[in-house]
Amino acid sequence: MMSCWYSIVVLIIIATCNLVESKCAFEAIFNFGDSNTDTGGFYAAFPSQGSPYGMTYFKKPTGRATDGRVIVDFLAQGLGLPYLSPYLQSIGSDFRHGANFATSASTVLMPQTSLFVSGVSPFYLGIQLQQFKLFKVEIDELQSKENTNLPPSDIFGKSLYTFYIGQNDFTGDLGSKGIGGVKEYLPQVVSQITSTIKEIYGLGGRTFLVLNLAPIGCYPAFLVQLSHDSSDIDEFGCLKSYNNAVVDYNNMLKDALAQTRKDLSDANVIYVDNHAVLLELFQHPTSHGLKYGNKACCGQGGGSYNYNQEVSCGNTKEINGQTLSATACEDPYNYVSWDGIHATEAANKITANVILNDGSNFDPPFSLHKFCDIQPVD
């Protein structure tokens, strides 16, 4: 009998220790972004995604623009939180630990065209901010009512706010306006991001992670779509001029966040060098357990890029009397690029692990380990 009670006590102690080990100062994540971190928001509003999206992890399309999970999925797992429900998802959502306002094709600036004309999302950053504000108002109003799928009203000061948005502002007009034309409005993009942070700060937010833009000059889609000559290709097969323009934008964002940090002296406003991680993956994929940098897993045409701008991943189209299908490779875990525009789950996992465990990619240096017992991501 004593041994039974002893076993029960030991189990209780072990369980208690596990709870302590998984503690985190951040009880929720609120994410703002585009397809790089969308967990199904666009899909909930405009359900059209088909296979092979989702093939690796969920085994079905979930509205994530990749074969499996996106960066914010892994960040949530590392902090010991469940995957974020999209704010726009009406069935099955659980907002106890945050919400995801990101949608595919979202921009920072208000779009000047329609989804049905150019494919740009109507849920730009300003709308995502309004959705967050409405979410907070409703949580405050419902605090006295029991609802198991909603967080307590004090959650907003205990949350991590993540931003990964701006790529569509940068790339949307590159073909028509060129680098020079796009650079003219990039200061507005940066200004809108910082003003959004300040508004959320006014609502209680205190810790913000802002991911910079990836090296789009290494993306198969842009290597095919954007005009260039051979002299613009670097030793790793990436477009130098476009990557340099991204660096200029990232430096502008970094400087603006530094000023925002001064304005909000009691907040953590962190610039996350996502660009450095992805550039390393594109340049040296084999050093990180991958095989292909500039080649898309899901695409059509084979060759160096396996990307056909006429036939997107998962689609079939008749061109010049020939039926062409953009299908997925059998080993997306060997690729950096999923469909020519978005990263694979494998690349997302590597990027998230750097964010979770290596504060050197932050400005200023910032360790999530000081706030959370980081859990391993699988």
Phi, psi and chi 1 to 4 in degrees:
 res  aa     phi    psi   chi1   chi2   chi3   chi4
   1 MET       -  -42.2 -171.8   68.0  176.5      -
   2 MET   -60.8  -39.7  -86.7  -62.5  -74.5      -
   3 SER   -64.8  -34.1   62.3      -      -      -
   4 CYS   -65.3  -46.9  -69.4      -      -      -
   5 TRP   -63.5  -38.1  -80.8  110.8      -      -
   6 TYR   -61.2  -42.2  177.1   76.9      -      -
   7 SER   -63.2  -40.4  -61.8      -      -      -
   8 ILE   -64.7  -43.5  -68.0  171.3      -      -
   9 VAL   -61.7  -43.0  170.4      -      -      -
  10 VAL   -61.2  -43.6  169.6      -      -      -
  11 LEU   -62.4  -40.8  -72.9  172.8      -      -
  12 ILE   -63.1  -43.2  -68.7  173.0      -      -
  13 ILE   -62.4  -44.2  -68.1  172.5      -      -
  14 ILE   -61.4  -45.3  -67.9  172.8      -      -
  15 ALA   -62.3  -40.8      -      -      -      -
  16 THR   -64.9  -42.1  -56.2      -      -      -
  17 CYS   -61.2  -41.5  -71.0      -      -      -
  18 ASN   -62.6  -37.8  -73.6  -23.2      -      -
  19 LEU   -64.7  -41.5  -76.2  173.6      -      -
  20 VAL   -64.0  -42.4  171.6      -      -      -
  21 GLU   -64.3  -27.7  -70.9  175.5   -1.9      -
  22 SER   -97.1   10.4   63.2      -      -      -
  23 LYS   -67.1  148.6  -83.4 -172.4  176.1  178.9
  24 CYS  -148.4  137.2 -176.9      -      -      -
  25 ALA   -66.9  -22.8      -      -      -      -
  26 PHE   -95.0  114.0  -56.7  117.3      -      -
  27 GLU   -92.4   -5.3  -62.2  178.2    9.1      -
  28 ALA  -158.2  160.8      -      -      -      -
  29 ILE  -124.9  133.3  -61.3  174.3      -      -
  30 PHE  -117.1  119.0  -69.3   99.7      -      -
  31 ASN  -112.6  140.2 -178.0   64.9      -      -
  32 PHE  -126.7  130.3  -56.8   82.2      -      -
  33 GLY   177.2 -160.0      -      -      -      -
  34 ASP  -121.9 -151.6   52.6   30.4      -      -
  35 SER   -64.0  -20.1   55.2      -      -      -
  36 ASN   -65.4  -23.0  -69.4  -55.1      -      -
  37 THR  -133.3   11.0   54.2      -      -      -
  38 ASP   -68.5  127.2 -175.9   -0.1      -      -
  39 THR  -106.6   19.1   53.8      -      -      -
  40 GLY   131.1   10.2      -      -      -      -
  41 GLY   -66.7  -48.9      -      -      -      -
  42 PHE   -65.0  -38.9 -169.9   87.5      -      -
  43 TYR   -63.7  -34.3 -174.3   50.3      -      -
  44 ALA   -69.4  -34.5      -      -      -      -
  45 ALA   -83.4  -38.3      -      -      -      -
  46 PHE  -133.5   75.5  -52.7  101.9      -      -
  47 PRO   -67.5  101.5   23.1  -31.7      -      -
  48 SER  -142.6   -8.3   59.5      -      -      -
  49 GLN   -69.9  137.3 -170.3 -173.8   77.2      -
  50 GLY  -123.4 -176.3      -      -      -      -
  51 SER   -69.6  156.0   61.0      -      -      -
  52 PRO   -91.7   13.9   33.9  -36.3      -      -
  53 TYR   -56.9  136.9  -74.6   88.7      -      -
  54 GLY    84.2    3.7      -      -      -      -
  55 MET   -63.7  -30.5   60.3  178.7  -83.8      -
  56 THR   -77.5  -48.9  -64.4      -      -      -
  57 TYR  -108.5  -54.1 -176.1   78.6      -      -
  58 PHE   -83.6  -15.5  -61.0   99.9      -      -
  59 LYS    65.4   16.0  -51.0  -58.4 -179.4 -175.2
  60 LYS  -165.8  160.5   64.3  178.2 -177.8  178.6
  61 PRO   -64.8  136.2  -21.7   33.9      -      -
  62 THR  -126.8    6.7   61.5      -      -      -
  63 GLY    90.6    0.1      -      -      -      -
  64 ARG   -86.8  134.4  -68.6  165.1  170.1   81.5
  65 ALA   -85.8   55.6      -      -      -      -
  66 THR  -162.2 -177.1 -177.6      -      -      -
  67 ASP   -81.8  -13.5   58.8  -57.2      -      -
  68 GLY  -152.6 -110.2      -      -      -      -
  69 ARG  -103.4  155.8  -70.1  164.7  -71.7 -178.5
  70 VAL  -103.3  173.1  -66.0      -      -      -
  71 ILE   -54.4  -44.7  -68.8  174.9      -      -
  72 VAL   -66.8  -25.3   73.8      -      -      -
  73 ASP   -62.2  -46.7  -71.3  -41.5      -      -
  74 PHE   -70.5  -35.2  -68.8  111.8      -      -
  75 LEU   -62.5  -43.7  -68.2 -177.4      -      -
  76 ALA   -61.0  -45.5      -      -      -      -
  77 GLN   -61.3  -42.8 -174.7  179.7    1.7      -
  78 GLY   -63.1  -31.2      -      -      -      -
  79 LEU   -88.5    1.8  -60.3 -175.5      -      -
  80 GLY    79.0   24.5      -      -      -      -
  81 LEU  -111.3  157.1  -58.5  173.9      -      -
  82 PRO   -72.7  164.7   25.9  -34.0      -      -
  83 TYR   -60.1  145.0  -63.3  146.6      -      -
  84 LEU   -75.1  132.4  -67.6 -175.6      -      -
  85 SER   -78.6  139.3  -67.9      -      -      -
  86 PRO   -67.0  138.3  -15.0   28.1      -      -
  87 TYR   -57.9  -32.2  174.7   75.7      -      -
  88 LEU   -85.4   -4.9  -65.8  171.7      -      -
  89 GLN   -81.9  117.8 -178.5  175.3  -74.3      -
  90 SER   -86.5  -21.9   57.8      -      -      -
  91 ILE  -118.6  129.1  -61.5  175.3      -      -
  92 GLY    83.8    7.2      -      -      -      -
  93 SER   -78.3  147.1  -71.5      -      -      -
  94 ASP  -134.9  111.0 -173.7  -21.7      -      -
  95 PHE  -103.8   16.8  -61.6  120.2      -      -
  96 ARG   -62.6  -27.5  -73.4  175.6  -65.7  175.8
  97 HIS  -121.0   32.0  -62.8  -75.5      -      -
  98 GLY   116.5 -173.2      -      -      -      -
  99 ALA  -153.7  153.4      -      -      -      -
 100 ASN  -111.7  116.6 -167.2   -3.9      -      -
 101 PHE   -96.0   -2.6  -60.4   94.0      -      -
 102 ALA   -67.7  142.8      -      -      -      -
 103 THR  -137.6  148.4   65.8      -      -      -
 104 SER   -57.6  145.7  -64.7      -      -      -
 105 ALA    69.0   14.6      -      -      -      -
 106 SER   -76.3  149.1  -74.9      -      -      -
 107 THR  -117.8  168.5   53.4      -      -      -
 108 VAL   -79.8  -48.4  171.7      -      -      -
 109 LEU   -82.5  154.3  -58.7  179.2      -      -
 110 MET   -62.2  127.0 -177.1  172.6   69.2      -
 111 PRO   -66.2  145.1   21.7  -31.0      -      -
 112 GLN  -100.1   12.5  -58.1  -59.8  -51.0      -
 113 THR  -143.8  175.2 -178.7      -      -      -
 114 SER   -99.2  152.6  163.2      -      -      -
 115 LEU   -53.0  -39.6  165.8   72.0      -      -
 116 PHE   -80.9   -6.5  -55.5  104.1      -      -
 117 VAL  -100.3  -48.2  173.6      -      -      -
 118 SER  -121.8   -7.6   62.0      -      -      -
 119 GLY    87.8    0.4      -      -      -      -
 120 VAL   -74.8  141.6   66.9      -      -      -
 121 SER   -73.7  142.3  171.5      -      -      -
 122 PRO   -74.7  -11.9   27.6  -34.7      -      -
 123 PHE   -92.2   65.0  -55.7  107.5      -      -
 124 TYR   -73.8  176.8   65.6  101.0      -      -
 125 LEU   -57.8  -37.9 -176.3   57.5      -      -
 126 GLY   -60.8  -38.9      -      -      -      -
 127 ILE   -69.7  -41.5  -65.8  -65.4      -      -
 128 GLN   -59.8  -39.1  -66.2 -177.7   24.8      -
 129 LEU   -64.4  -42.8  175.0   60.7      -      -
 130 GLN   -63.9  -37.1  -67.6  -55.3  -44.9      -
 131 GLN   -64.1  -40.9  -70.1  172.2  -25.5      -
 132 PHE   -62.5  -44.1  170.1   73.5      -      -
 133 LYS   -60.7  -43.9  -72.6 -179.8  175.5  179.5
 134 LEU   -64.0  -40.7  177.7   60.6      -      -
 135 PHE   -57.0  -46.8 -178.9   87.4      -      -
 136 LYS   -64.9  -42.4 -174.4  177.7 -173.9  -55.9
 137 VAL   -58.8  -44.2  166.8      -      -      -
 138 GLU   -69.0  -36.3  -68.1  177.5  -23.2      -
 139 ILE   -64.6  -43.3  -64.5  -57.0      -      -
 140 ASP   -61.4  -39.9  -70.1  -19.0      -      -
 141 GLU   -71.9  -28.6  -69.8  177.9   -9.6      -
 142 LEU   -97.0    6.5  -67.4  169.4      -      -
 143 GLN   -60.3  -27.2   61.9  178.8  -39.2      -
 144 SER   -87.0   -5.5   60.9      -      -      -
 145 LYS  -105.2  146.0  -60.2  177.6 -178.7  178.2
 146 GLU   -83.8  119.3 -172.9  173.2  -23.5      -
 147 ASN  -143.6  111.3 -170.3  -44.3      -      -
 148 THR   -70.0  -13.3   56.6      -      -      -
 149 ASN  -102.1    8.8  -69.6  -33.6      -      -
 150 LEU  -120.2  151.4  -63.4  177.1      -      -
 151 PRO   -83.0  166.5   33.2  -37.1      -      -
 152 PRO   -69.6  160.5   24.4  -33.7      -      -
 153 SER   -69.8  -14.8   58.9      -      -      -
 154 ASP   -92.7   10.1   64.9   -9.6      -      -
 155 ILE   -66.2  -27.7 -163.6   73.2      -      -
 156 PHE   -68.9  -25.5  -58.0   99.3      -      -
 157 GLY   -87.9   -4.0      -      -      -      -
 158 LYS  -115.2   24.1  -55.0  174.6 -177.8  177.9
 159 SER  -116.3  157.3  -60.0      -      -      -
 160 LEU  -100.5  130.0  179.9   66.5      -      -
 161 TYR  -109.2  119.7  -65.4   84.4      -      -
 162 THR  -115.5  142.5   52.9      -      -      -
 163 PHE  -131.0  127.1  -66.6   78.4      -      -
 164 TYR  -142.3   87.7 -170.5    5.2      -      -
 165 ILE  -154.5  151.6 -168.7  168.4      -      -
 166 GLY   129.2  -17.7      -      -      -      -
 167 GLN   -62.4  -38.9 -179.7  171.3  -51.2      -
 168 ASN   -72.5  -29.9  -65.9  -45.6      -      -
 169 ASP   -63.7  -39.4  -63.0   87.6      -      -
 170 PHE   -72.9  -44.1 -169.2   96.2      -      -
 171 THR   -91.9  -20.1   62.5      -      -      -
 172 GLY   -57.2  -36.8      -      -      -      -
 173 ASP  -113.2   10.8  -67.5  -37.7      -      -
 174 LEU   -58.9  -41.3  -89.7  179.0      -      -
 175 GLY   -64.8  -38.5      -      -      -      -
 176 SER   -91.8  -37.0   58.3      -      -      -
 177 LYS  -102.0  -18.5  -66.5 -175.5  176.8 -179.2
 178 GLY    74.6  175.5      -      -      -      -
 179 ILE   -61.3  -43.3  -66.7  174.0      -      -
 180 GLY   -60.7  -43.3      -      -      -      -
 181 GLY   -66.6  -38.3      -      -      -      -
 182 VAL   -68.9  -39.2  168.6      -      -      -
 183 LYS   -60.6  -23.9  -80.5 -171.8  171.5 -177.1
 184 GLU   -63.6  -33.7  -69.5 -179.8    3.3      -
 185 TYR  -106.8    2.2   60.3   76.8      -      -
 186 LEU   -63.1  -33.8  -69.2 -179.4      -      -
 187 PRO   -58.7  -33.3  -27.8   36.7      -      -
 188 GLN   -66.7  -36.9  -60.8  173.3   46.1      -
 189 VAL   -61.2  -49.1  173.3      -      -      -
 190 VAL   -61.8  -44.3  170.5      -      -      -
 191 SER   -60.7  -38.3  177.5      -      -      -
 192 GLN   -68.4  -36.5 -171.1   61.9   49.4      -
 193 ILE   -64.9  -46.4  -68.6  173.4      -      -
 194 THR   -68.0  -36.9   56.3      -      -      -
 195 SER   -67.8  -32.7   66.0      -      -      -
 196 THR   -65.4  -42.4  -59.8      -      -      -
 197 ILE   -59.1  -43.4  -70.5  171.8      -      -
 198 LYS   -65.2  -36.8  -71.1  178.4  179.0  178.6
 199 GLU   -66.5  -41.0  -73.2 -150.9   46.1      -
 200 ILE   -68.1  -36.0  -64.9  173.7      -      -
 201 TYR   -57.6  -42.3  172.3   87.8      -      -
 202 GLY   -63.9  -18.8      -      -      -      -
 203 LEU   -99.8    5.3  -63.0  170.1      -      -
 204 GLY   118.1  -12.0      -      -      -      -
 205 GLY   -67.1  140.2      -      -      -      -
 206 ARG  -131.5  -15.4  -71.4  -63.2 -180.0  -89.9
 207 THR  -128.9  120.9  -57.2      -      -      -
 208 PHE  -128.0  126.6  -54.7   86.7      -      -
 209 LEU  -109.2  120.5  -62.6 -173.0      -      -
 210 VAL  -116.2  110.7 -176.0      -      -      -
 211 LEU   -81.0  135.0  -81.6   65.8      -      -
 212 ASN   -80.3 -178.3   64.6    5.9      -      -
 213 LEU   -82.9  145.6  -66.8 -168.5      -      -
 214 ALA   -76.0  163.4      -      -      -      -
 215 PRO   -75.2   83.6   28.5  -35.0      -      -
 216 ILE   -63.6  -17.8   61.0  104.8      -      -
 217 GLY   -68.8   -8.4      -      -      -      -
 218 CYS  -100.9   -6.3  -62.4      -      -      -
 219 TYR   -75.3  131.4  -76.0   25.0      -      -
 220 PRO   -51.8  -41.1  -26.9   34.8      -      -
 221 ALA   -60.0  -44.0      -      -      -      -
 222 PHE   -78.8  -28.1  -59.9  120.4      -      -
 223 LEU   -63.8  -30.3  -77.8  161.0      -      -
 224 VAL   -86.1  -42.4  171.1      -      -      -
 225 GLN   -82.2  -38.8  -67.1  174.6   -0.5      -
 226 LEU   -85.0  135.6  -62.0  175.5      -      -
 227 SER   -67.8  138.0   60.1      -      -      -
 228 HIS  -167.5  165.0   62.6  -82.5      -      -
 229 ASP  -115.4  172.9   53.8   46.0      -      -
 230 SER   -62.5  -26.5   57.0      -      -      -
 231 SER   -70.3  -14.5   63.9      -      -      -
 232 ASP   -89.2   -3.1 -163.8   24.9      -      -
 233 ILE   -93.2  125.9  -59.4  -68.5      -      -
 234 ASP   -84.3 -176.7   66.9   16.7      -      -
 235 GLU   -65.7  -15.5   60.7 -178.2  -57.2      -
 236 PHE  -100.8    5.1  -57.1  104.6      -      -
 237 GLY    84.8   16.3      -      -      -      -
 238 CYS  -104.4  158.9  -60.2      -      -      -
 239 LEU   -82.6  115.3  -65.5  166.3      -      -
 240 LYS   -66.1  -47.0  -69.1 -176.9  -74.5 -172.2
 241 SER   -63.1  -40.8   60.0      -      -      -
 242 TYR   -72.7  -38.1  -65.4   99.2      -      -
 243 ASN   -67.9  -35.5  -85.6   -8.1      -      -
 244 ASN   -64.6  -37.8  -71.5  -21.4      -      -
 245 ALA   -65.8  -36.7      -      -      -      -
 246 VAL   -64.5  -41.5  169.3      -      -      -
 247 VAL   -61.2  -41.3  170.2      -      -      -
 248 ASP   -60.2  -44.0  -70.5  -18.1      -      -
 249 TYR   -63.2  -45.4  167.0   83.8      -      -
 250 ASN   -60.9  -38.6  -74.7  -19.8      -      -
 251 ASN   -65.5  -37.9  -72.7  -26.4      -      -
 252 MET   -63.7  -43.1 -171.3 -168.9  -46.0      -
 253 LEU   -63.7  -43.3  175.9   65.4      -      -
 254 LYS   -59.7  -44.9 -175.3  176.9 -178.6  179.7
 255 ASP   -64.8  -41.3  -68.7  -17.5      -      -
 256 ALA   -65.8  -37.8      -      -      -      -
 257 LEU   -69.4  -33.0  -68.2  174.8      -      -
 258 ALA   -63.3  -40.6      -      -      -      -
 259 GLN   -68.3  -40.1 -178.5   57.0   53.0      -
 260 THR   -61.3  -36.9  -56.1      -      -      -
 261 ARG   -62.4  -37.9 -163.4  176.0  -52.7  120.4
 262 LYS   -68.5  -37.6  -67.0  177.4 -178.3  177.2
 263 ASP   -69.4  -31.1  -63.4  -21.9      -      -
 264 LEU  -116.4   73.4  -49.9  176.4      -      -
 265 SER   -63.8  -23.0   58.5      -      -      -
 266 ASP  -100.5   17.0   63.1  -27.0      -      -
 267 ALA  -114.5  154.9      -      -      -      -
 268 ASN   -97.4  105.6  -64.0  -54.6      -      -
 269 VAL  -112.1  102.8 -179.2      -      -      -
 270 ILE  -112.0  127.2  -49.3  -60.8      -      -
 271 TYR   -87.4  124.7  170.0   85.3      -      -
 272 VAL  -108.8  119.2 -177.6      -      -      -
 273 ASP   -83.2   69.3 -165.1   -0.9      -      -
 274 ASN   -62.3  -33.2  165.9   69.0      -      -
 275 HIS   -56.6  -45.3  177.2  -82.0      -      -
 276 ALA   -62.4  -38.7      -      -      -      -
 277 VAL   -66.3  -50.0 -178.0      -      -      -
 278 LEU   -68.5  -35.7  -78.7  168.9      -      -
 279 LEU   -61.6  -42.0 -175.3   63.5      -      -
 280 GLU   -61.2  -40.3  167.8   65.6   18.9      -
 281 LEU   -66.6  -41.7  -67.3 -177.2      -      -
 282 PHE   -66.5  -38.1  -82.3  116.8      -      -
 283 GLN   -80.1  -35.5  -68.3  178.9  -17.1      -
 284 HIS  -134.1   61.0  -53.4  -72.6      -      -
 285 PRO   -59.6  -37.9   20.4  -32.0      -      -
 286 THR   -68.2  -22.8   56.2      -      -      -
 287 SER   -71.4  -11.8  -61.7      -      -      -
 288 HIS  -122.8   22.6  -56.1  -83.4      -      -
 289 GLY    82.0   11.3      -      -      -      -
 290 LEU  -109.1  173.5  -51.9  174.4      -      -
 291 LYS  -119.3  -36.7  -70.3 -176.7  179.4  179.2
 292 TYR  -121.0  128.2  -52.7  103.4      -      -
 293 GLY   -93.8  -65.7      -      -      -      -
 294 ASN   -90.9    9.6  -53.0  120.9      -      -
 295 LYS  -108.0  131.9 -175.2  176.0 -177.4  178.7
 296 ALA   -79.2  141.5      -      -      -      -
 297 CYS   -72.1  -49.6  163.9      -      -      -
 298 CYS  -103.8  110.4 -174.2      -      -      -
 299 GLY  -173.1 -163.8      -      -      -      -
 300 GLN  -143.5  138.8 -166.6  -79.0  -36.4      -
 301 GLY   115.6  -18.4      -      -      -      -
 302 GLY    63.3 -144.5      -      -      -      -
 303 GLY    68.4 -157.9      -      -      -      -
 304 SER   -67.6  -32.4  -60.3      -      -      -
 305 TYR  -113.9  -23.2  -52.6  127.3      -      -
 306 ASN    49.5   46.9 -170.2   36.6      -      -
 307 TYR  -137.5  128.3 -178.7   84.0      -      -
 308 ASN  -124.6  113.6 -176.2  -20.6      -      -
 309 GLN   -66.1  -12.3   57.3 -173.1  -36.0      -
 310 GLU   -85.4  -21.0  -60.4  -65.2  -34.1      -
 311 VAL  -132.7  102.9 -168.9      -      -      -
 312 SER   -82.1  162.7   57.9      -      -      -
 313 CYS   -48.2  127.7  174.5      -      -      -
 314 GLY    87.3   -2.9      -      -      -      -
 315 ASN  -108.5  157.8  -71.0  -55.2      -      -
 316 THR  -125.5  137.7  -63.5      -      -      -
 317 LYS  -147.2  143.8 -169.2  173.1 -178.6 -179.9
 318 GLU   -93.8  121.7 -173.1  170.3  -41.7      -
 319 ILE  -129.2  121.1  -59.6  175.9      -      -
 320 ASN    53.6   41.2  -61.2  -34.4      -      -
 321 GLY    79.1    4.7      -      -      -      -
 322 GLN  -116.0  133.0 -172.3  177.1   10.5      -
 323 THR   -88.0  119.4  -59.2      -      -      -
 324 LEU  -116.9  136.1  -56.8  177.5      -      -
 325 SER  -125.1  135.3  -63.3      -      -      -
 326 ALA   -97.0  104.2      -      -      -      -
 327 THR  -111.2  167.3   56.3      -      -      -
 328 ALA   -94.6  149.8      -      -      -      -
 329 CYS   -70.3  167.1   62.5      -      -      -
 330 GLU   -87.6   -9.4  -64.7 -179.1   -8.1      -
 331 ASP  -133.6   63.4   55.8  -17.7      -      -
 332 PRO   -58.8  -21.4   18.4  -30.5      -      -
 333 TYR   -66.0   -9.2   50.0   83.1      -      -
 334 ASN   -97.5    0.1  -79.1  -37.3      -      -
 335 TYR  -115.2  149.2  -70.1   72.6      -      -
 336 VAL   -83.5  -42.4  177.4      -      -      -
 337 SER   -99.7  129.6  176.8      -      -      -
 338 TRP   -81.3  -61.6  162.2 -116.0      -      -
 339 ASP  -124.7   18.8   57.8    3.6      -      -
 340 GLY    96.5  -19.4      -      -      -      -
 341 ILE  -124.7  -31.6  -60.8  174.7      -      -
 342 HIS  -115.4  154.1  -54.7   99.7      -      -
 343 ALA   -79.0  156.2      -      -      -      -
 344 THR   -75.4  166.5   57.4      -      -      -
 345 GLU   -57.9  -39.1  173.9  177.8  -72.1      -
 346 ALA   -59.8  -44.9      -      -      -      -
 347 ALA   -68.6  -38.8      -      -      -      -
 348 ASN   -62.4  -39.0  -74.1  -30.3      -      -
 349 LYS   -65.7  -42.8 -179.5  179.6  178.2 -179.6
 350 ILE   -62.5  -44.7  -68.6  170.6      -      -
 351 THR   -62.1  -45.5  -57.6      -      -      -
 352 ALA   -63.6  -38.2      -      -      -      -
 353 ASN   -63.4  -36.9  -98.0  -41.4      -      -
 354 VAL   -64.7  -44.2  171.2      -      -      -
 355 ILE   -62.9  -41.3  -65.1  171.4      -      -
 356 LEU   -72.5  -33.0  -72.0  165.3      -      -
 357 ASN  -120.6   -6.5  -62.2  -62.9      -      -
 358 ASP  -131.0   96.0 -174.8    0.4      -      -
 359 GLY   -69.6   -6.7      -      -      -      -
 360 SER   -68.5  -16.9   65.4      -      -      -
 361 ASN   -88.9    8.9  -85.6   64.9      -      -
 362 PHE  -107.0  148.8  -66.0  153.5      -      -
 363 ASP  -129.9  115.7 -179.0   62.7      -      -
 364 PRO   -73.0  168.9   29.7  -36.3      -      -
 365 PRO   -51.5  136.0  -28.4   36.8      -      -
 366 PHE  -151.2  129.4 -177.0   79.5      -      -
 367 SER  -114.7  117.9  174.7      -      -      -
 368 LEU   -66.5  -20.6  -75.1  167.9      -      -
 369 HIS   -64.9  -23.9  -76.4  -88.3      -      -
 370 LYS   -72.5  -19.7  -69.2 -177.4  178.6  179.5
 371 PHE  -106.3  -27.0  -63.9   85.6      -      -
 372 CYS  -140.4  152.7  -55.4      -      -      -
 373 ASP   -85.0   96.5  -66.7  -45.3      -      -
 374 ILE   -63.7  128.8  -58.6  -60.3      -      -
 375 GLN   -90.5  147.5  -54.6  -60.3  -60.9      -
 376 PRO   -66.6  142.6   23.0  -32.1      -      -
 377 VAL  -101.1  141.8  -62.8      -      -      -
 378 ASP  -118.4      -   52.7   25.2      -      -
